[in-house]
Each structure stands twice: as structure tokens, then as C-alpha cells.
Amino acid sequence: MEKIEHSKLKAYMFPIVMILVMGLVIFLPAGTLRYWQAWIYLTIFAVLSLFITIYFQKRNPEFLARRRRVKDQESVRKTSAFFNLSFLAYIIPGFDFRYHWSSVPVWLVIAANLMVFAGYVFIIVVFKENSYASANLQVEENQQIISTGPYGVIRHPMYTGLLMMILFAPLALGSYWAVLPALLYILWTVIRIKNEEEMLLRDLPGYREYCAKTPYRLIPSVW
């Protein structure tokens, strides 16, 4: 019983820490809490992050435990740190707000936040469809290929959702300048997917046949 309670505590601590870190990253550069765009974005991020934990803690706690693992038995090759500069897309908006570099209209901020919301909801759908979905990829024993739901259209739908969240985050936070580092995430994602697929083709039985049936990796009819 004590072990179960400890596991639940760890499950809820994970999103809480994520929310706190995100809040610091957004608000510290702004130097103020009067950053209304950031409050909208952080609310969306917090509500959906907590929803993931509450929902899967009841339905599939093993999924949450798998996602908390830091190390894999075998991880894909590390992508160049240069392309991870996309994290600046979350830091620049605060400075932008403080020094008034951009003037993003309210309607565009709201529209961008709706796209961020849609991207996160899409990721939740992916998690529900595939309990092996994780940022740290590994092929586990008896792992099956998922070809239903979004996986019937594209091979890496989780990254599609992440792209939606990250590309629209700068506008959601009221910054035009932050769009530039956000675009780096596209190249990072392409390289990451190619590296992951090398591993999946080698270690996951039937993945080559799945690729033949589902030719698009990230965006339908594009790539």
C-alpha cells in the first residue's frame, strides 16, 4: 500500500514540477506577473498536464511510470544541441514583453493559444492510442506496432502535436521574435525522427511493413 501511494505521489509531482519550471521560464524574463499572455498559456499547459496524470493514473499507471524513466536500455543518437536552441522560443517572449519588441494583436494571441491547446489535446489522443509513446524511445519486449487512430495516418503523431505546441507558443506568448528559434524545432524533429526510425526498423518486428502502409511520418501528404 505504501509503495502504491509513493508511486502516485511521484506521478503527480512530475507535472507539478513541469508547470513550475514552465512558469519560471516564462515569467522571470518578463520581470513581472502582469503578463496576461503568459497566464493564458500557462493555464492551458497546467490544466492539460494535470489532466494527463489524473486520467492515466486511473486508466494506465504503467504508461506514466514508463514516461518518467530517464534512461533507456538503448536510446537513439543524440541530436545536435544547436537545434535544441528552440527552447529560446519560451525565453525570448518574456524579454519581448518587458521591452515591448512585438505588438501581437489579441486575436492572434488567442488563436495561437487555441492551436497550442489543440496540439496538446492531440498528444493526449496519441498517448491514449499508444502506451509506448515517449520522448525517450526504446523498443520493449512484446511491443506491438500501433497502426490505429492517428497512427493510421502518420507514423509519428506525437511529434506533430509537439510541433503545433512549440511553433504557436511564441505567438501565444505575444512575441514575433521568438518564432525564429521555434522554427529550429522543425529541423530537430526531422533529424530525431530519422534517428528513431533507424532503431525501429532494426528492432521492432513489422515496422518496415507499417512504413510501407503509412508513408507519411509527420504531416499527411507532405512528409
Order of alpha helices (4+ residues) and beta strands (2+ residues): alpha-alpha-alpha-alpha-alpha-alpha-alpha-alpha
